Amino acid sequence: MPELPEVEGVVRQIRPVAIGKRIEDVFVSDTIRLSKTGGREAILKKIEADSFIDRVKGSQIVSVERRSKYIYFGLRKDVEFLLVNHLGMSGAWFYVDSLLSIPEEKFRRHVHVVLTLSDGNLLAYSDIRRFGEMRVLLHEGDYPPLLLMAPEPFAEGAMQHFLDMADSAKYRNKPIKEVIMDGQVISGAGNIYATEALFRMKIHPNRSVRRISRKRRIELFEAIVEILLESIEAGGSTISDYRNVNGESGGMQNRFAIYGKKQCMACGTVTKTLKIGGRTSVYCPACQK
């Protein structure tokens, strides 16, 4: 699943080519339409395909921002409103002159929403597994889970928020890995970057929060921020289906110290895995205690 650095990379590439453009036409795939009739709501949430088209077509893109792992398209038509997108497991945006210009066939086969911009180019959303989401909202609070997200990890007060949440009854007895991956505690750090940060700090992913000192918690938060910034600089991580708007892969996966490794890069010990918070956690039994 794309995490904060991958989404940030997509936003930075969409912003200069989209802001100020008018959406002249909107395409929604038959797959989405059929999912609506079956009650499954693939990608478009709480809005019918034709209503989505009517609402978005003719609007102007006034902003493109990232909030945690979400992309917020600020649109203006009769009023200003939001098109909020989560990439899910395999969502990807492409800025192309035609769908045939999307680099890989697997993405071309799974295009589900296309915005035709006033410059003649397309902003195409492909989602192979269809776990992504799009919501049209008048205000952010119209989808309450968005209001529960932790502050951006780079923002003032984000560390104190993390420390306060870690000390709360809800979280202090949970495994630290599960807490890091909770978007109400830290925004945007999922399985990959939680795994890397814990290895960097030599903390076992299953260690309970209460067994980690305040000093170590502060250092861990700082490590998370460092790794997120490193990944943004590297263009994010491509594990399977992440691509940026130009169809390019990220490079952070080449810098991983533990994620996906069979042996510890530091000591050579065979790594182990366990399930924490529903995700597979890779760790070094020798380095991480």
C-alpha positions as a printed NumPy array, in Angstrom:
array([[  0.   ,   0.   ,   0.   ],
       [  1.412,   3.441,  -0.87 ],
       [  2.397,   5.266,   2.301],
       [  3.058,   8.949,   2.947],
       [  6.204,   9.316,   0.767],
       [  4.584,   7.657,  -2.246],
       [  1.449,   9.787,  -1.98 ],
       [  3.566,  12.911,  -1.491],
       [  5.446,  12.092,  -4.688],
       [  2.211,  11.721,  -6.641],
       [  0.862,  15.026,  -5.294],
       [  4.057,  16.888,  -6.163],
       [  3.811,  15.68 ,  -9.742],
       [  0.082,  16.257, -10.192],
       [  0.115,  19.76 ,  -8.703],
       [  2.029,  21.612, -11.454],
       [  0.206,  19.953, -14.35 ],
       [ -3.303,  20.144, -12.899],
       [ -3.801,  23.319, -10.875],
       [ -5.729,  25.947, -12.808],
       [ -6.96 ,  23.438, -15.391],
       [-10.636,  22.855, -16.052],
       [-12.003,  19.3  , -16.101],
       [-13.705,  19.175, -19.487],
       [-14.91 ,  15.586, -19.342],
       [-15.05 ,  12.636, -16.939],
       [-15.017,   8.915, -17.694],
       [-16.055,   6.215, -15.211],
       [-15.41 ,   2.557, -16.054],
       [-18.096,  -0.08 , -16.525],
       [-16.438,  -1.987, -13.677],
       [-17.345,   0.79 , -11.259],
       [-20.865,   1.046, -12.66 ],
       [-21.438,  -2.702, -12.302],
       [-20.106,  -2.652,  -8.742],
       [-22.772,  -0.088,  -7.876],
       [-25.557,  -2.342,  -9.115],
       [-24.088,  -5.19 ,  -7.052],
       [-23.847,  -3.044,  -3.926],
       [-20.043,  -3.25 ,  -3.714],
       [-19.137,   0.41 ,  -4.372],
       [-15.766,  -0.082,  -6.051],
       [-13.663,   3.103,  -5.826],
       [-16.501,   5.663,  -5.96 ],
       [-17.941,   5.833,  -2.451],
       [-21.422,   7.103,  -1.58 ],
       [-22.024,   8.561,  -5.023],
       [-23.386,   7.11 ,  -8.264],
       [-21.212,   7.201, -11.382],
       [-23.408,   9.684, -13.26 ],
       [-23.698,  11.934, -10.219],
       [-19.921,  11.859,  -9.862],
       [-19.53 ,  12.874, -13.508],
       [-22.092,  15.687, -13.19 ],
       [-20.435,  17.039, -10.061],
       [-16.826,  16.931, -11.258],
       [-17.231,  17.782, -14.966],
       [-16.795,  21.478, -15.617],
       [-14.976,  22.166, -12.361],
       [-11.605,  23.835, -12.045],
       [ -8.743,  22.293, -10.092],
       [ -7.673,  24.934,  -7.587],
       [ -5.429,  22.872,  -5.305],
       [ -3.827,  19.451,  -4.917],
       [ -2.686,  18.564,  -1.411],
       [ -1.716,  15.505,   0.607],
       [ -3.157,  14.728,   4.015],
       [ -1.628,  11.57 ,   5.512],
       [ -2.147,   8.942,   2.779],
       [ -4.979,  10.847,   1.075],
       [ -4.912,  13.153,  -1.948],
       [ -7.204,  16.188,  -1.693],
       [ -8.193,  17.739,  -5.015],
       [ -9.696,  21.159,  -4.324],
       [-12.285,  21.803,  -7.046],
       [-14.398,  24.856,  -7.85 ],
       [-17.626,  24.831,  -9.823],
       [-20.65 ,  26.56 ,  -8.372],
       [-18.912,  26.218,  -4.989],
       [-15.576,  24.894,  -3.808],
       [-15.538,  21.221,  -2.835],
       [-13.157,  18.295,  -2.433],
       [-12.432,  15.17 ,  -4.415],
       [-10.642,  13.005,  -1.854],
       [ -8.685,  10.002,  -3.113],
       [ -6.987,   7.13 ,  -1.287],
       [ -4.767,   4.956,  -3.498],
       [ -5.593,   1.747,  -1.627],
       [ -3.222,  -1.121,  -2.44 ],
       [ -2.532,  -0.439,  -6.111],
       [ -3.973,   2.916,  -7.157],
       [ -1.937,   5.124,  -9.504],
       [ -2.482,   8.413, -11.347],
       [ -1.061,   9.056, -14.816],
       [ -0.817,  12.373, -16.663],
       [ -0.834,  11.362, -20.329],
       [ -1.973,  12.513, -23.772],
       [ -3.87 ,   9.245, -24.298],
       [ -4.511,   6.057, -22.363],
       [ -2.166,   4.259, -24.749],
       [  0.646,   6.365, -23.311],
       [  0.31 ,   4.722, -19.891],
       [  3.607,   2.797, -19.76 ],
       [  2.508,  -0.614, -18.501],
       [ -0.28 ,  -2.751, -19.908],
       [ -1.45 ,  -3.884, -16.465],
       [ -2.271,  -0.272, -15.597],
       [ -3.87 ,   0.434, -18.963],
       [ -6.253,  -2.502, -18.439],
       [ -7.47 ,  -1.161, -15.083],
       [ -8.195,   2.516, -15.731],
       [-11.376,   3.382, -13.837],
       [-11.604,   7.187, -13.771],
       [-10.322,   9.62 , -16.406],
       [-10.377,  13.398, -16.083],
       [ -9.917,  15.187, -19.415],
       [ -8.204,  18.487, -18.681],
       [ -8.494,  21.765, -20.549],
       [ -4.962,  21.368, -21.949],
       [ -6.14 ,  18.24 , -23.801],
       [ -4.246,  15.823, -21.588],
       [ -5.731,  13.162, -19.336],
       [ -5.426,  12.61 , -15.619],
       [ -6.141,   8.877, -15.454],
       [ -6.673,   6.827, -12.318],
       [ -5.782,   3.136, -12.572],
       [ -6.403,   0.665,  -9.773],
       [ -5.55 ,  -2.976, -10.383],
       [ -7.058,  -4.327,  -7.153],
       [ -9.766,  -1.659,  -6.821],
       [ -9.182,  -1.027,  -3.108],
       [ -8.742,   2.695,  -3.701],
       [-11.412,   5.252,  -2.881],
       [-12.79 ,   8.502,  -4.251],
       [-15.237,  10.667,  -2.326],
       [-16.827,  13.964,  -3.311],
       [-17.173,  16.105,  -0.186],
       [-18.367,  19.638,   0.386],
       [-16.251,  19.748,   3.529],
       [-13.56 ,  17.456,   4.976],
       [-15.827,  16.729,   7.936],
       [-18.444,  15.18 ,   5.659],
       [-16.337,  12.021,   5.976],
       [-15.629,  11.973,   9.755],
       [-12.664,   9.513,   9.683],
       [-10.627,  12.247,   7.984],
       [-10.928,  14.397,  11.103],
       [ -9.418,  11.641,  13.258],
       [ -6.084,  11.581,  11.443],
       [ -3.006,  12.488,  13.46 ],
       [ -1.118,  15.688,  12.628],
       [  1.331,  15.505,   9.763],
       [  4.556,  13.984,  11.155],
       [  6.554,  17.033,  10.002],
       [  4.193,  19.495,  11.688],
       [  4.769,  21.272,  14.975],
       [  3.015,  19.327,  17.703],
       [  3.135,  15.982,  15.897],
       [  5.699,  14.502,  18.285],
       [  3.753,  15.629,  21.341],
       [  0.604,  14.114,  19.829],
       [  2.465,  10.819,  19.378],
       [  3.763,  10.89 ,  22.962],
       [  0.341,  11.702,  24.383],
       [ -1.362,   8.953,  22.393],
       [  1.333,   6.435,  23.322],
       [  0.72 ,   7.206,  26.991],
       [ -3.042,   6.77 ,  26.696],
       [ -4.874,   3.712,  27.994],
       [ -5.892,   2.828,  24.44 ],
       [ -2.341,   2.373,  23.213],
       [  0.176,   1.879,  26.029],
       [ -0.269,  -1.91 ,  26.213],
       [ -0.242,  -2.476,  22.458],
       [  2.784,  -3.546,  20.369],
       [  4.755,  -0.503,  19.246],
       [  4.536,  -1.602,  15.596],
       [  0.738,  -1.597,  15.72 ],
       [  0.723,   1.851,  17.327],
       [  3.048,   3.36 ,  14.71 ],
       [  0.817,   2.066,  11.913],
       [ -2.297,   3.631,  13.454],
       [ -3.126,   6.776,  11.499],
       [ -4.643,   8.388,  14.574],
       [ -1.225,   8.219,  16.249],
       [  1.142,   9.004,  13.352],
       [ -0.084,  10.049,   9.906],
       [  1.156,   8.174,   6.893],
       [  3.555,   5.601,   8.375],
       [  2.418,   2.129,   7.393],
       [  4.052,  -1.274,   7.441],
       [  7.142,  -0.44 ,   5.401],
       [  8.351,   2.633,   7.25 ],
       [  7.315,   1.366,  10.674],
       [  9.427,  -1.739,  10.004],
       [ 12.429,   0.307,   8.906],
       [ 12.192,   2.759,  11.813],
       [ 11.985,   0.022,  14.439],
       [ 15.014,  -1.705,  12.952],
       [ 16.952,   1.554,  12.92 ],
       [ 16.147,   1.973,  16.617],
       [ 16.78 ,  -1.741,  17.389],
       [ 13.312,  -2.098,  18.934],
       [ 11.402,  -5.366,  18.626],
       [  8.117,  -4.712,  16.769],
       [  6.095,  -6.659,  19.343],
       [  7.461,  -4.752,  22.359],
       [  4.62 ,  -3.03 ,  24.197],
       [  4.632,   0.754,  24.22 ],
       [  4.792,   0.899,  28.031],
       [  8.123,  -0.966,  27.925],
       [  9.743,   1.782,  25.858],
       [ 11.085,   4.822,  27.703],
       [  9.981,   8.349,  26.834],
       [ 13.5  ,   9.101,  25.591],
       [ 13.381,   6.117,  23.242],
       [  9.897,   7.068,  22.063],
       [ 11.165,  10.515,  21.132],
       [ 14.12 ,   8.997,  19.276],
       [ 11.786,   6.572,  17.514],
       [  9.511,   9.376,  16.345],
       [ 12.556,  11.265,  15.045],
       [ 13.683,   8.123,  13.193],
       [ 10.255,   7.768,  11.57 ],
       [ 10.369,  11.366,  10.35 ],
       [ 13.925,  10.899,   9.021],
       [ 12.967,   7.772,   7.095],
       [  9.836,   9.371,   5.642],
       [ 11.885,  12.335,   4.436],
       [ 14.55 ,  10.031,   2.979],
       [ 11.869,   8.138,   1.089],
       [ 10.307,  11.329,  -0.285],
       [ 13.746,  12.311,  -1.57 ],
       [ 14.164,   8.851,  -3.149],
       [ 10.793,   9.021,  -4.901],
       [  9.072,   6.58 ,  -2.551],
       [  9.207,   2.78 ,  -2.529],
       [  8.072,   0.483,  -5.312],
       [  7.272,  -2.963,  -3.943],
       [  4.82 ,  -4.073,  -6.613],
       [  2.354,  -1.625,  -8.147],
       [  3.379,   1.866,  -7.031],
       [  4.167,   4.241,  -9.896],
       [  4.39 ,   8.01 , -10.012],
       [  2.432,  10.192, -12.453],
       [  5.062,   9.623, -15.154],
       [  4.873,   5.853, -14.703],
       [  8.233,   5.687, -12.931],
       [  9.119,   3.499,  -9.956],
       [ 10.47 ,   4.838,  -6.683],
       [ 13.97 ,   4.141,  -5.403],
       [ 13.618,   3.844,  -1.621],
       [ 13.293,   0.056,  -1.8  ],
       [ 16.975,  -0.043,  -2.74 ],
       [ 17.8  ,   1.506,   0.641],
       [ 15.767,  -0.83 ,   2.859],
       [ 17.73 ,  -2.202,   5.797],
       [ 15.233,  -4.859,   6.914],
       [ 11.901,  -4.756,   5.056],
       [ 11.679,  -7.757,   2.732],
       [ 15.127,  -9.009,   3.729],
       [ 15.889, -12.657,   4.454],
       [ 19.024, -11.754,   6.384],
       [ 19.784,  -8.797,   8.637],
       [ 21.878,  -6.223,   6.788],
       [ 23.66 ,  -5.357,  10.042],
       [ 24.627,  -8.724,  11.527],
       [ 23.698, -11.367,   8.947],
       [ 21.184, -13.161,  11.19 ],
       [ 18.246, -14.788,   9.405],
       [ 15.254, -12.497,   9.838],
       [ 11.96 , -13.585,  11.337],
       [  8.368, -12.548,  10.708],
       [  5.242, -12.301,  12.813],
       [  1.776, -10.827,  12.389],
       [  1.146,  -7.547,  14.206],
       [ -1.942,  -5.47 ,  13.595],
       [ -2.865,  -7.697,  10.684],
       [  0.405,  -7.014,   8.838],
       [  3.528,  -9.127,   8.454],
       [  6.398,  -7.703,  10.475],
       [  9.982,  -8.494,   9.498],
       [ 12.61 ,  -8.142,  12.216],
       [ 16.061,  -9.259,  13.278],
       [ 15.922, -11.452,  16.406],
       [ 19.511, -10.562,  17.239],
       [ 19.43 ,  -6.775,  16.768],
       [ 15.888,  -5.952,  17.872],
       [ 14.99 ,  -6.505,  21.494]])
